[in-house]
Amino acid sequence: MTQVIEKIEEIVNPIPANQMELFPPTRFMGSKRKLLDFIWENVKGFKFNTVLDAFSGSGCVGYMFKTKGKRVFSNDILKYSYNIAKATIENNGVTLDEEDIVTLLGEKVKTDGFIRNTFKDLYFTEDENLLLEQIWHRIPFLSNDYKKALALSSLCRACVKKRPRGIFTYTGHRYDDGRKDIRTSLKQHFLNATDVFNKSIFSNQQDNSTSCGNIFNLQERKFDLIYVDPPYYSTRSDNDYLRRYHFVEGLCSYWKDVEIQHSTKTKKIKKYDTGFDSKTGVYDSFHNLFKMFPNSIFVVSYSSNSLPTKEEMIDILKQYRKTVEIKELDHKYSFGNQNHKIGDNRNDVKEYLFIAK
Ligand SMILES: C[S@@+](CC[C@H](N)C(=O)[O-])C[C@H]1O[C@@H](n2cnc3c(N)ncnc32)[C@H](O)[C@@H]1O
């Protein structure tokens, strides 16, 4: 009987069972990569086709839903996240070929020196900064938007991989522990990244789409299921994604539509207003979010050391949906992450999944 069911599932969803393994691994703060089975097991019984991953981050949850044959809409306020989702979720078949790589790394183009001047001695060497400028200026020569998203995602991935701890909250090389990733050249990281992104591309025969913006500005309302994984608010630590990823976020637009705070040592970008970075704001934001979509199933990830508390979240959701179920999992974040400091037993948190229908 099990074999028959598996066979039927295979016909309905011909995507290889191991497709998820091809999603580029990341250390993105708050990534649910290790919780994907937990999420899927708790929603797979529902009847749904369209899914909004409202806060896509690394993109792994949207990609997981794509592998399940769902029509995925992916959104994030960060261009860095948006490009990854466009390249791997919306894109059903385009890859970067050898000719594209030659275009990206080929003949030198004249650049403006912006990265070399602005970020001199902060994160990368002079030559590495020049390489970033060169590649960025060659991306427009690629023939379509998916190739451009793949190239930009690869460039960001190269920067994050080369950077000790993968973040831009500090300058210099304080956390250089000699790891292979840190010794590998930026150019090689870029080539590796194009390869891992290329390998992740597949079609699920759905018209998946991607948007970049504050979720509260999203116009589309009709989704069968909405996965909600916003920054977890805690009074003990900040949940500022931009502070950690400002360099790659700026790189996505070549710092054209952002404001660099020149007085800061890190030259970070002025904070985006997310709605999830103050105690009063976060409660209002959940209310506003749940109000926006009157007909969708909500699946909300949150953790035990954040606000709203479990009881408060149930109470909020009950104001908008008839039934609220809660699933719990003990989870240890491996990386010095939002709300979780390495070697601190506050690493051990319960990860909640609220399901409201
Ligand atoms: C916890 S992370 C999501 C992690 C993601 N589920 C994963 O597994 O990688 C939260 C994300 O929400 C995004 N974000 C924060 N405020 C937002 C807003 N108002 N609208 C859209 N995205 C927002 C952040 O940029 C960040 O990528």
The ligand as a Gaussian input file, in Angstrom:
#p B3LYP/6-31G(d) Opt

LIG

0 1
 C       13.653000      34.972000       9.914000
 S       14.150000      35.625000       8.361000
 C       13.409000      34.525000       7.235000
 C       14.192000      33.246000       7.134000
 C       13.698000      32.323000       6.037000
 N       12.421000      31.753000       6.346000
 C       14.721000      31.227000       5.830000
 O       14.426000      30.061000       6.149000
 O       15.817000      31.537000       5.371000
 C       13.227000      37.068000       8.232000
 C       13.283000      37.789000       6.884000
 O       12.280000      38.805000       6.897000
 C       12.721000      39.894000       6.116000
 N       11.890000      41.050000       6.495000
 C       11.942000      41.767000       7.636000
 N       10.948000      42.659000       7.681000
 C       10.235000      42.517000       6.529000
 C        9.079000      43.148000       6.016000
 N        8.441000      44.109000       6.683000
 N        8.606000      42.742000       4.815000
 C        9.252000      41.749000       4.128000
 N       10.348000      41.131000       4.580000
 C       10.839000      41.494000       5.763000
 C       14.203000      39.978000       6.440000
 O       14.884000      40.662000       5.415000
 C       14.582000      38.493000       6.548000
 O       15.074000      38.024000       5.317000

